């Protein structure tokens, strides 16, 4: 996959980052370098490799999965700019 100047401009717009027109070719090159590195990583054989949480073997701390701080709906919604029927109400952002 190759990123051109127009795609870099679109990504910048979606990320809400202002990029000057003359900086777009360099940004496209950076995106292409990142994608190239990702393609290199895809070539690594990781079959049989266990996921790690650290470079040293360790076990994650466990806790009992129980509710310790519930039933505070009124307190949580008190600061909401708009709450309806016990939920946060947000304006529609996708058309």
N, C-alpha and C positions, 0 to 999 in steps of 0.2 A: 504494500500500500504506500502510496506517495502523496504527500500533502503539498498542494500548490498554494500560491499566494491568496487566492480567493477563499480556500478552505481555512487557511490560517486566520483570515479576517473574520470569517464566520465563527470560528472557535473563540476568538477574542471577544466578539460581540456577545456570544452566549455566556461567556465567563464574565462579561461586563468589565472587560479590561480595555482601556483606551490604548490603542497601538497606532502610531503614526504610519502613514502610507509607506514611507521609505524604510521602515523597520519590518515590514511584513515579509520580505524575502528571507531575512535572517531568522525570523520566527518560524517560518515554514521549514527552514533547514534544521532548526532545533527540534521541531516536531518529528522530522524524518529521522534524525539521529536517535531520538527516544524510541521511535517505532523500530528502528534497526536493532537497538539493544534488546527490546522485547522479543524480537524474532530470534536473536541469539539465545535468549533464555529459554525459548520454546524448544530449542534443540537439545537441551540438557536432559539426560535420562534420569528421572527421579523415581522410577519404579522401585518399590521396596524401601524407600526412604520414609521414615516416620516423621510426622510433623513435630516441630520443636517449639517449646516456649522459651528456651534459653540455650546457650551453648554448653551449659553444664546440665547434667540430668537433674531434674527437680520435679516434684509433684505440686500441682496447683493446690492452694488452700481450698478446702471444701467448707460449705456452710449449709445449714438446714434451710430449705426453700420454704419460708413461711412469711406471711404478711405481718410486718411489725409496725407499720405506720399507715394505716388505711382509714377509710371513712372520713376523709377531709375534703370532700368534693366542694363544699361551700367555700372553704378557705382558699382552695386552689383557683376556683373560678372568680373569686372576689377581685383579683387584679386583671382579669381578662377585659380587653376593650369591648368585646361583644360575646356574650354567652347566651345560648338558647337551649332549653330542655336538658340542662345538665352537661352541655358540651361547649367547647370553644367554637365560636362561629368565625370563619375567615372568609374574606372576599374571594370570589372566583378568579383564578389567575390563568386558567387554561381555557381557551375558547374552542 
